[in-house]
Amino acid sequence: MDAKPDADDARFAFGENWRSFIEQLDDARIAEAERSLQWLLGCERLDGRTFLDIGSGSGLSSLAARRLGAIVHSFDYDRQSVACTAALRARYSPNDPQWIVEQGSILDRDFLGRLGSFDIVYSWGVLHHTGAMHEAITRAAKLVAPGGLFVFALYRKTRLCGLWTVEKRWYCRAPSWAQACARAVYVGLLRLAFAATRRNFHAYVSGYRSNRGMNFAHDVHDWLGGYPYESIRPSEVAAQMAILGFTQVRSKVQPYSTGLFGSGCDEYVYRAPA
């Protein structure tokens, strides 16, 4: 993830989590990632279209875009995340000149200045971890070619976002045993919530890969530790994108929640002015 650390320099080790995740990656997860992209972009193939993956993380979305025919450029602030993306490229698309992987920051003007523009700029669950979310949104939007698509996901603002900010800062600094305890408490409370509402927790976990090919345990660790952390209302997204001249193509907005178990990500697709 791209990040601008706070003054206390607390920051989650996103790359370590992704390194563990890609060890479990299989064809079924990749297929789910492809289906997610196809829904967001409203098309089956991306042949010849340029695709920028901001905060590539594990590299799964970049891989899905490449398999759909896009010309991919991936970058991430976290060097271990860069290594994960490079490892997926080496595994599934070795020596591919149409998939570039590098380290960089969405907050680095010099770096952005040499990227150029892209048909599709994609950033799923990243810009809210930069420490400067609104600035990151604006800079990412400026990388979209005229008439191109900006595809992104951001944490939904809830009443408990302030509490989660404190928790995440603590989690990043906590020893591994304390983090493990926090995860156990979180999952235990989630089980109770499922039982209270007569939902099947086991089915939820076993079917979790349908969520863009992700893994429940890794997402829990990512949620509890994902710091820096910001969140935003859909109306605030709409206002900022309108100022930038973008028009909304589609969105997938979470139902209202107090945020007791997290805020969840709202997904947006906007088109740049032609």
Beta strands, then each sheet from edge to edge (+ up, - down):
strand 1: 50-54
strand 2: 71-76
strand 3: 99-103
strand 4: 118-124
strand 5: 144-155
strand 6: 247-252
strand 7: 265-271
sheet 1: 3+ 2+ 1+ 4+ 5+ 7- 6+
end
